[in-house]
Amino acid sequence: MQEVLGLRIRRTLLVTLVGLACTLAVAADSDNSEFKISVQPGDTLPSLGKRWLDDPKRWPDVQRHNRIRNPNRLAPGSSIAIPLALLRGEAAEIVVRTVSGRADNGDGTPVVKGAVLREGASIKTAQDGYVTIQLIDGSTLGLQSRSDLTIERARRMPGSGATDSRFQMRSGRAEILFKPSVSKASRFEIRNDFASAAVLGTSFRVASGDRGARTEVIEGSIVYAGVPPTARPTARPTASGDSVSVPEGYGSIVDASRKPLPPLRLLAAPGVSRVPVIQYTPTLQYRFAPVEGAVGYRARLAADADFERVVREAVSATPEVSFRALEAGSYILKVRAIDRYGLEGGDGTALIGILNR
């Protein structure tokens, strides 16, 4: 009981992505994030392109961006801004922090704790599988059950401290805890082809299915934009021109038209008891206060405060949940209400203790 009472629930920044067709673009700044370099004697834009750009032939883009007249005559000591998207970057590693249940690499071998992942690696989780990976900026991504994730890009940008991470989520859900100290020029992106969300230091979730996508903002705000249906899944998504600003505590939906709805207020967190539940039976049956307007509830049970070790998950039509065959130990239960649009609200959190007789 002391162990349960001693648990502290730390605040987390969450991103959830479900389904086959959703794009999530997260930039600590905007797509015009820049990296500035100081011109040295003898530098030209073509020579700088060979040194700094992912595609050296794109030095004319740098010329236009900085409005430079003569690319071969640069003033030593002057500053040139290079858009982050053009920088070459250095390949970085992503580390597996935790694994629960069954999860496989792209070649069918099991994912193991401590494994190092690089660009091109993929993870598939089974019905009971959960994997947490540490990103190159120190943030973490929790891959939920029945998910399929591929690392498309994991780069550190030279000399800037910024990072560039891009993921392809073919199906499933993910939750991301962003590290507050991420560089302003850093970029994080999870994508498919339905919608795009750009943020600044924000906690939010996204979900999608065959007919559309949705987002839920927990902290901060995002710009939520549709992506043209002609955009290839492997291409960088571009907004259709239809976008909305979604503030904290609100959500939005994008259907096949790629036009996001005006922000909708999220449902409140279900009321749960502040008194820890201590029991000797391995079956947990937990009831909580209903939320007006809810058509269902999602419940998750984890063995740690950061939800890196999720052990059970369920969706219920009523404000109650049941989990069987739990091992003795301390758990944290989070429940949230789902409205008629499929948007999920805030989390109600409870402490659970299962003891041996």
Order of alpha helices (4+ residues) and beta strands (2+ residues): alpha-beta-beta-alpha-alpha-beta-beta-beta-beta-beta-beta-beta-beta-beta-beta-beta-beta-beta-beta-beta-beta-beta-beta-beta-beta-beta-beta-beta-beta-beta-beta
